[in-house]
Amino acid sequence: IERPYYGDVGRNLRRLRASENLHDDVELSNEVSIISDDFAEENIFNIRYVVWKGVKWKVTNAEVLRPRIILSLGGVYNA
């Protein structure tokens, strides 16, 4: 189930990771803080990606700091 949430970008950092591809992979070290609700807290382990700037980014870490959830982003999400 995809649900819309809005939040603030707390840290905005980009890095390139060397890969076997022709071009390096882009990864983020961003943190997005969303206002949580009961659904988000009950399903925190199911949060897989965040859509930011039109791209789906993998959630690498999720931390509950009521009333917010801090989501750390990594590479591009490929499902």
C-alpha positions in Angstrom: 0.0 0.0 0.0 1.5 3.3 -1.0 0.4 6.3 1.2 1.2 9.9 0.8 3.2 11.6 3.6 4.8 15.0 3.7 7.9 15.9 5.6 11.1 17.9 5.8 14.6 17.1 4.5 16.9 17.3 7.5 20.1 16.3 5.8 20.7 16.6 2.0 23.9 14.9 0.9 24.7 13.1 -2.3 27.6 10.7 -3.1 28.8 8.7 -6.0 29.5 5.0 -5.5 31.9 3.2 -7.8 30.2 0.4 -9.7 30.8 -2.1 -12.5 28.5 0.1 -14.7 29.9 2.7 -17.1 28.7 5.4 -14.7 29.0 5.5 -11.0 25.8 5.0 -9.0 24.2 7.9 -7.2 23.4 7.4 -3.5 21.8 9.8 -1.0 22.6 10.2 2.6 19.5 12.2 3.2 17.1 12.1 6.1 13.4 12.8 5.7 11.3 13.6 8.7 7.6 12.8 8.3 4.7 13.4 10.7 3.7 9.8 11.8 0.3 8.4 12.3 -0.8 5.0 13.7 -0.6 3.4 10.3 3.0 4.5 9.7 4.1 3.4 13.2 2.4 0.0 12.9 4.0 -0.5 9.4 7.5 1.1 10.0 9.2 -2.2 9.0 7.3 -2.2 5.7 8.5 1.2 4.5 10.6 0.5 1.5 11.0 3.7 -0.4 10.4 7.5 -0.4 9.5 9.4 -3.6 11.7 12.5 -3.6 12.2 14.8 -6.6 10.3 12.3 -8.7 12.6 9.4 -7.9 11.9 6.4 -5.6 14.8 6.2 -3.1 15.4 3.2 -0.8 14.8 3.7 2.9 17.9 2.3 4.7 16.9 3.2 8.3 13.7 4.3 10.1 13.7 5.8 13.5 10.6 6.7 15.6 10.9 10.0 17.4 7.3 10.8 18.2 5.5 12.6 16.7 7.9 12.0 13.7 9.6 9.2 11.9 13.1 9.9 10.5 13.8 8.0 7.3 17.3 7.7 6.0 17.6 7.3 2.2 20.2 5.4 0.2 20.3 4.4 -3.5 17.6 4.3 -6.1 14.8 1.8 -5.3 14.4 -0.9 -7.9 11.4 -3.2 -7.4 
